[in-house]
Amino acid sequence: MLFEAKDKIVLIGDSITDCGRALPIGEAGNGDAGNGYVELVDAFLQSAYPELKLRLVNVGISGNTVRDLKKRWETDVIEQKPNWLTIMIGTNDVWRQFDRPAIPEWHVYIDEYERTLEELVIRTKPLVKGIVLMTPFFVEACRDDQMRAAMDQYGAVVRAIAERQGTLFVDTQAAFDGVLEKAYSAQLTWDRVHPNKAGHLVLARALLDAVGFDYAKRA
């Protein structure tokens, strides 16, 4: 596995990462995992690799776009001094274009999204052992759905940045698509955006797979 002894892993994103972590908005540092995929990843790691004494720090904030991440990057990422960083952002960048079409100042279009995300990766890459870029997703099997099609375009941007910058890449949309071949989206999420526990487990396993987690390992 890529994580090593006493590594500090910071996970940044929006409400899907945040997922109820008990932390005042805008602050970071107490390590509370929330009750979503971050909590599940932490549970898997602590149960299988307790000797590594890994620390996961959830700095997701509900409603955030990549524009918001840029504003708090110094305090919530750089000052945290992580060994590893995972980034999953883009849902609200896309969603606001659909649920708030009359408020364009809330929209983060794909050119700004790509430019900002890559700037943050370039800034942080020399300071950490590794970065994991995770795509945004929309739990909808129909690829012709307008929001699903837009989310796929933003996901392709994440893939391109990962390839250019040499980071790890997690295709969360592909992970959900595999389940959607056998299940309806309501089995994983109530609004096609915020996963239930099963949906968060899809995310957790996709992230764990990317870092080489050994499911056969026992403490």
N, C-alpha and C positions, 0 to 999 in steps of 0.2 A: 504494500500500500504506500501511496505517496506521502501521506501525512507521517511525520516523525515525532519522536518523543518531545513533549512539552510544546508542540506547535500551537499557536494561537490562530484560529480560523475565524475571520470576520465575514459575515454574510449580509450583504446589503441589497435592498430592493424596496418593494412597495408593500401593500397590505397582504399579499400572498406570503411574503417573507415575515413581515411583522406578526401577523396572526395572533394578536392578543398578548404580546409580550408586555410585562408589567414594567413600563418605563415611561417617564415623562416625555412628551413629544419634543424632538429636537436634541435630546441628550443621548449619550451612548456610554456603554462601559460596564453594566452590571452583569452582562452575560446571560440574562434570562432568555430562554430559547423560544418562548411563545408556545403555541399548541398546534403548529403545522409541520411542514417538512423539516424545518430546522430542528425542532424537538425530536423528530423521528431519526434524523441523521445523528444527532447527539446520542440518542439512546442506543442506536446500533453501534456507534463507535465506543461508547463507554462500556457496553456489555461485552464486546468482543476484544477490545484493545485497552483494558483498564491500565495496563502497565505503561502506556504512552502518556497518560495524564494530559490528554488533549483538552483545549479550551475553545468552545464555540461561542462567538459573540454575535448576537442578532441585532443588526442596526437597520432593519426594515422599518419604514414608516408608511402607513396607509395613505393612499392618494398620491404618492410621489411619482414624478416622471424623471427622465434622465436630467432634465433641467434642475429639478430639486436636488438630485444627487450631487450635481456639480456644486451647488451652493453650500452643501454641508460636507463636502469631501475631505477637507482639511481636518475637521474635528472628528468626524465619524469613521474615517478610514486612515488617513496619514498619521494622526496623533494616536490611534489605537496600536500602531506598530505591529500589524499582523504578519504572520509568516505566510499565510495563505489568504486569498480573498476570493469570494464567489460573488458574482453580480448577476441578478436577474431583474431586469427592468424593461419597460416598454408597454405593459398592459394599458396604463392610463394615457400614455402618449398616443396610443391608437384609440382607446375607448372614448376619450373626450371628443374626438372627431365625430363620433356617432351618437353619444347620448347628450352632448352639449354642442350641437352643430352651430348654434348662433353665438357662441363665445369663442372666437378664433384665438384669442390670447391664451386660452388654456390648451390649445392644440400644439403638439410637438411633431412637426412634419419630418419626413424620413431623412431629409438632408441634415437638419439640425441634430436629429437623433444619432445618425451615424458619426457626424463630426464630433459631437460631445462625448459619446461613449468611447470613441477611439482616443480622444484626448485624455480621458481619465485613465484608460488602460496604459497608454504610453507614459503618463506621469507616474503611475504606481508600479509598473513592471520592474524597474530596477531595485525597488525597496522590498520585494517579497520573493519567496521561493517559487510561487506560482499563482496564477489567476485562473479561475474557472468562469467562463462566460456561458450563461444559460439563456436560451431564447425565451421571449414572452410566448404565450400560448392562448388559444381560444378553444375551449372544449366543445367543438362542433365538427361533426364528421363531414358535413357538406362543404367542400372546398370552394364552392361558388358563393357561399354566404359572404356578404360584403366585408363584414368585420373579420371573418376567418381569412379571407384573401389578403386583407391589409396586414393582418398579424403575420401571415406567412412572409410577406415582403420585409417586415421588420426582423423576423427571424433570420431571413437570408442575409441581412446586414450583419447580424451578430456572427453568423458563420464566417462571413468574409473578413470581419475584424479579427476573429480568432485565428484564421489562416494567415493573415498578414502579420499579426503580432506574436504568433507562436504560443497562444494560450490553449488551455484545455477547453473543450466545447461540449455542451450538453444540449441536445435537441429535445427540449421538453415537449414540443408539439408532436414529434414522432413518437415519443413515449406514450402520450395520450392517444394518439391515433391507433396504436396497437391495441389498446383496450377498447377503443370505440368500434373496432371491427366486430366485437362480441357484445358490447353493452351500449345502452343509450346514455347520452351525456348526463341526464338527471341522476344516474347512479353514482356520478363522480362530483357533481357540483350543482347547486341550485340555480345559478345564473350564468353558467358556462365560463365563469371567470374565477370565482372563489371556490377552491376544492373543498370537499368534505375529507374525512380522514383517509378514505380509500384513495382519493385524488392526491392528497399530500404524500401518501406512500408511493404513488407513481413518481412524483418528483424526487422524493428521498432516494429511491432506488436508482433513478437515473443519475443523480449526483454521486452516489456511492460507487456506482459502476465506473464513472469517469475517473475516480481517484484510486481504483484498484482494490476496493473493499473485498475481503475474503469472507464470503458467507459461510464457509465451512469452519472458520476459526472459532474456537471457544476459549474463554478466559481460563 
